[in-house]
Amino acid sequence: MPDDEALRFPHGPAAMKTVPTAVRNWLIVVAAMILVMITLGALTRLTESGLSMVEWHPITGVIPPFSEQAWQAELKEYLSSPQGRLVNPDFNVAQFKQIFWLEFIHRLWGRLIGLAVALPLAWFWLRGRLSPGLKLRLVSLLVLGGLQGALGWAMVASGLVDRPSVSHYRLAAHLLAAVALYAYTVWLVLELSPGEVRRNDRGTRRAATGLMVFVFVVMTFGALMAGLRAGLMHNTFPTMSGYWIPPGMFDSSPWWINIFDNGTTVQFIHRWLAKLLALGVLIMAWRVRRPEAYAAGAMVVVQFCLGVATILSGVEIAVAAIHQAGAVLLLTTLIVVRHRAMPSPSRPLSVIVRG
């Protein structure tokens, strides 16, 4: 059996060969595209554009309306939807285009991500540039991306029946699935990166893992806030409309439903979880004292300030979209902290056996 050093630094014609830098760079591009997609999703939600396209055509949907007749037909379908009937019954074609194009770009970008994964994957696979372990992970990435598209349509469909908005539960699920897909891609990038910067630190791994989970929890309540439009209810800080504990937090029955359905309660929880998260990341940065931990500490301060700015601005579209992107960037720094606290692998993911 070859030793660990031979596995990592092979020699000879029958030796093992590492995956080229091109594979890692390709996945960096995919991760960046997913981050753009998450930001586009925020913009479609904030501008209430997500329900402008009332049908899902995975193949033919890449072709937008061109003629005036086609635009009129698209508008007619929209006006028959709950949002069209109840919110924008007087929309003309020019007004409709303003919300249609953003949702169209959002869906088109999702399809482009699918191609950006599938085509290079096939090319690298056929050229024998992928290890068996990496093949499985990359196929999983492709499948999960397809499921994310289906989940997106399930979210939109919830707003096409009897309500002029999507289910805030499905909205949260769609966002968290996209963020999880992004995190998985970033992890693959790190696994394919040089391992010299790693150090085996179990305590840091545990802290970073806990904080990563905490980010997902905070983002869950942020998504529920967005779906309930709860960010518009209390636009003061540090109090909520002058109250540390605002009235109306437990108006619904049973009491526990307020945690998920009451906008005031959801905003209250989101605010305090964000404060605890910021404190936790700063404590970790102070204890770990490594560049990646300092980056996480700096990012959590920026993200907290963006959250406050979002509230004080009355959920101004640009600020709120950047706030959502900031949450993803904060998660990225914590993933790096977690990964660099792992021991170097005896057999890297990128190894391909030849011979």
C-alpha positions in Angstrom: 0.0 0.0 0.0 1.4 3.5 -0.9 1.9 5.9 2.0 0.0 9.2 2.4 2.9 11.2 0.9 2.8 9.0 -2.3 -1.0 9.5 -2.5 -0.6 13.3 -2.3 2.6 13.7 -4.4 2.6 10.8 -6.9 5.4 10.0 -9.4 5.8 7.9 -12.6 3.6 7.1 -15.6 1.1 5.0 -13.6 0.9 7.6 -10.8 -2.1 9.5 -9.7 -2.9 12.9 -11.2 -4.6 15.8 -9.5 -7.6 17.5 -11.0 -6.6 20.6 -13.0 -7.0 24.1 -11.7 -9.7 24.5 -14.4 -12.1 22.3 -12.4 -11.8 24.4 -9.3 -12.1 27.6 -11.3 -15.2 26.3 -13.0 -16.8 25.7 -9.6 -15.8 29.1 -8.4 -17.8 30.5 -11.3 -20.7 28.3 -10.5 -20.7 29.5 -6.8 -20.6 33.1 -8.0 -23.5 32.5 -10.3 -25.5 31.0 -7.5 -24.8 34.1 -5.4 -26.0 36.3 -8.2 -29.1 34.1 -8.4 -29.8 34.6 -4.7 -29.5 38.3 -5.1 -31.8 38.3 -8.1 -34.3 36.3 -6.1 -34.2 39.1 -3.4 -34.8 41.7 -6.1 -37.8 39.8 -7.6 -39.3 39.5 -4.2 -38.7 43.1 -3.1 -40.2 44.4 -6.4 -43.1 41.9 -6.3 -42.0 40.6 -9.7 -42.0 36.9 -8.8 -45.7 36.3 -9.8 -45.5 38.1 -13.1 -45.0 34.8 -15.0 -47.9 32.6 -14.2 -46.7 29.5 -16.1 -43.5 27.4 -16.0 -42.1 26.2 -19.3 -38.6 24.8 -18.6 -37.7 24.6 -22.3 -39.7 27.2 -24.2 -39.7 29.6 -21.3 -36.3 30.9 -22.4 -38.1 32.8 -25.2 -39.7 36.1 -24.1 -42.7 37.8 -25.8 -41.6 39.8 -28.9 -44.8 41.0 -30.6 -47.4 43.3 -29.2 -49.9 40.5 -29.5 -47.7 38.2 -27.4 -47.3 40.8 -24.7 -51.0 41.4 -24.6 -51.6 37.6 -24.2 -49.0 37.5 -21.4 -50.6 40.4 -19.6 -54.0 38.8 -19.9 -52.7 35.7 -18.2 -51.2 37.8 -15.4 -54.4 39.8 -14.9 -56.3 36.6 -14.4 -53.9 35.6 -11.5 -54.7 36.7 -7.9 -51.9 39.4 -7.9 -53.1 40.7 -11.2 -56.8 40.8 -10.2 -56.4 42.1 -6.6 -53.2 44.2 -6.7 -52.6 45.5 -10.2 -55.9 45.3 -12.1 -55.1 48.5 -14.1 -51.7 47.4 -15.4 -50.9 48.2 -19.0 -48.2 46.5 -21.0 -45.5 49.0 -20.2 -46.1 48.6 -16.4 -46.3 44.8 -16.8 -42.9 44.7 -18.5 -41.2 46.4 -15.5 -42.0 43.3 -13.3 -41.9 40.7 -16.1 -38.3 41.3 -17.2 -36.8 40.9 -13.7 -38.6 37.6 -13.1 -37.7 36.5 -16.7 -34.0 37.2 -16.0 -34.2 35.4 -12.7 -35.6 32.2 -14.3 -33.2 32.5 -17.3 -30.2 32.8 -14.9 -31.3 29.6 -13.2 -31.3 27.8 -16.5 -27.8 29.2 -17.3 -26.5 27.9 -14.0 -27.8 24.5 -15.0 -25.9 24.6 -18.2 -22.9 26.0 -16.4 -22.9 22.9 -14.3 -24.0 20.2 -16.8 -21.8 21.1 -19.9 -18.4 21.4 -18.2 -19.2 18.4 -16.0 -19.8 16.3 -19.2 -16.6 17.7 -20.7 -14.4 17.0 -17.7 -16.0 13.6 -17.3 -15.5 12.4 -20.9 -11.9 13.6 -20.8 -11.2 11.5 -17.6 -10.3 14.5 -15.5 -12.5 13.7 -12.5 -12.0 11.2 -9.7 -14.8 8.8 -8.8 -15.5 10.7 -5.5 -15.6 14.0 -7.2 -18.0 12.6 -9.9 -20.5 11.7 -7.3 -20.4 15.1 -5.7 -20.7 16.9 -9.0 -23.7 14.8 -10.1 -25.3 15.6 -6.7 -24.7 19.3 -7.4 -26.5 19.0 -10.7 -29.5 17.1 -9.3 -29.9 19.4 -6.4 -29.9 22.4 -8.7 -32.7 20.8 -10.8 -34.7 20.2 -7.6 -34.2 23.8 -6.6 -35.8 24.9 -9.8 -38.8 22.7 -9.1 -39.0 24.1 -5.6 -39.0 27.6 -7.0 -42.0 26.9 -9.2 -43.8 25.3 -6.2 -43.2 28.6 -4.4 -44.6 30.6 -7.3 -47.6 28.3 -7.6 -48.6 29.0 -4.1 -49.4 32.6 -5.1 -51.4 31.7 -8.2 -54.4 30.1 -6.5 -56.3 32.4 -4.1 -53.7 34.8 -2.7 -51.7 37.6 -4.3 -48.5 36.5 -2.6 -46.4 33.3 -2.3 -46.4 31.2 0.9 -43.8 32.6 3.2 -42.9 29.0 4.2 -42.2 28.0 0.6 -40.3 31.2 0.1 -38.1 30.4 3.1 -37.6 26.8 1.8 -36.6 28.1 -1.6 -34.1 30.6 -0.2 -32.5 28.1 2.2 -32.2 25.5 -0.5 -30.4 28.0 -2.7 -28.0 29.0 0.1 -27.4 25.3 0.9 -26.6 24.7 -2.8 -24.2 27.6 -2.7 -22.5 26.4 0.5 -22.1 22.9 -1.0 -20.4 24.4 -4.1 -18.1 26.5 -1.9 -17.1 23.5 0.1 -16.2 21.6 -3.1 -14.0 24.5 -4.2 -12.2 24.4 -0.8 -11.8 20.6 -1.1 -10.1 21.1 -4.4 -7.8 23.8 -3.1 -4.3 23.3 -1.7 -4.4 21.8 1.8 -1.3 23.5 3.2 -3.3 26.2 5.0 -5.3 23.7 7.1 -4.6 23.0 10.7 -6.4 20.4 12.9 -8.4 22.4 15.4 -11.5 20.6 16.7 -12.7 23.5 18.9 -12.7 25.9 16.0 -14.5 23.3 13.8 -17.2 23.0 16.4 -17.6 26.7 16.8 -17.7 27.4 13.1 -20.2 24.6 12.5 -22.5 25.9 15.2 -22.3 29.4 13.8 -23.0 28.2 10.3 -26.2 26.4 11.6 -27.1 29.7 13.4 -26.7 31.6 10.2 -29.3 29.3 8.6 -31.7 29.8 11.5 -31.3 33.6 11.3 -31.8 33.5 7.5 -34.9 31.4 8.0 -36.6 34.1 10.1 -35.3 36.7 7.6 -37.1 34.8 4.8 -40.2 34.6 6.9 -40.0 38.3 7.5 -39.8 38.9 3.8 -42.7 36.7 3.0 -44.8 38.4 5.7 -43.5 41.8 4.7 -42.7 42.1 8.4 -39.8 44.4 7.8 -42.3 47.2 7.2 -44.0 46.9 10.5 -41.4 48.4 12.9 -38.8 50.7 11.3 -36.9 51.9 14.3 -33.8 50.6 16.0 -32.8 49.5 18.6 -36.4 49.5 19.8 -39.4 48.3 17.7 -41.6 51.4 17.4 -40.4 52.5 20.8 -40.9 49.1 22.5 -38.3 46.7 23.6 -41.0 44.0 23.7 -43.7 45.3 21.2 -47.4 44.6 21.8 -49.2 42.1 19.7 -46.5 39.4 19.7 -48.9 36.7 20.8 -52.2 37.8 19.4 -52.8 34.6 17.4 -53.8 31.3 18.9 -52.3 28.8 19.5 -49.5 30.9 20.9 -46.7 29.1 19.0 -48.1 30.0 15.6 -47.0 33.6 16.3 -43.4 32.4 16.0 -43.9 31.7 12.3 -47.0 33.7 11.2 -47.0 36.9 13.3 -44.9 39.6 11.5 -44.1 41.4 14.8 -43.0 38.2 16.5 -40.9 37.1 13.5 -39.1 40.5 13.3 -38.5 40.4 17.1 -36.9 36.9 16.9 -34.9 37.8 13.8 -33.5 40.9 15.5 -32.4 39.1 18.6 -31.0 36.1 16.8 -29.0 38.4 14.6 -27.5 40.1 17.7 -26.6 36.7 19.2 -25.1 35.6 15.9 -23.0 38.8 15.7 -21.7 38.3 19.3 -20.9 34.6 18.7 -18.9 35.3 15.5 -17.0 38.2 17.2 -16.1 35.9 20.1 -14.9 33.2 17.8 -12.8 35.7 15.8 -11.2 36.9 19.1 -10.5 33.4 20.2 -9.2 31.9 16.9 -7.2 34.9 15.8 -6.6 33.7 12.3 -7.1 35.7 9.0 -10.2 33.8 8.0 -11.8 34.3 11.5 -11.0 38.0 11.4 -12.7 38.1 8.0 -15.8 36.5 9.5 -15.8 39.0 12.3 -15.6 41.9 9.9 -18.3 40.5 7.7 -20.7 40.0 10.6 -20.3 43.6 11.6 -21.0 44.7 8.0 -24.0 42.4 7.8 -25.4 43.6 11.1 -25.2 47.2 10.0 -26.9 46.3 6.7 -29.7 44.7 8.7 -30.2 47.9 10.7 -30.0 50.0 7.5 -32.7 47.8 6.0 -35.0 48.3 8.9 -34.4 52.1 9.1 -34.8 52.6 5.4 -38.2 51.0 5.4 -36.8 48.0 3.5 -35.3 50.0 0.6 -34.9 47.6 -2.3 -31.1 48.0 -2.9 -30.2 47.9 0.8 -32.4 44.8 1.5 -31.0 43.0 -1.5 -27.4 43.7 -0.4 -28.4 42.5 3.1 -29.5 39.2 1.7 -26.2 38.8 -0.2 -24.3 39.8 2.9 -25.8 36.9 4.8 -24.5 34.5 2.1 -21.0 36.2 2.3 -21.0 35.8 6.1 -21.8 32.1 5.7 -18.9 31.9 3.2 -16.4 33.2 5.7 -17.6 30.7 8.3 -17.3 27.9 5.8 -13.7 28.9 5.2 -13.0 29.0 8.9 -14.6 25.5 9.3 -12.6 24.0 6.4 -9.2 25.4 7.4 -9.6 23.9 10.9 -9.8 20.4 9.4 -6.8 18.1 9.2 -5.3 17.7 5.8 -6.7 14.6 4.0 -4.5 11.6 3.4 -6.1 11.2 0.0 -7.3 14.5 -1.6 -10.7 14.6 -3.3 -9.0 15.7 -6.5 -6.9 12.6 -6.9 -7.4 10.5 -10.1 -6.0 7.0 -10.2 -4.1 6.2 -13.4 -2.5 2.9 -14.5 
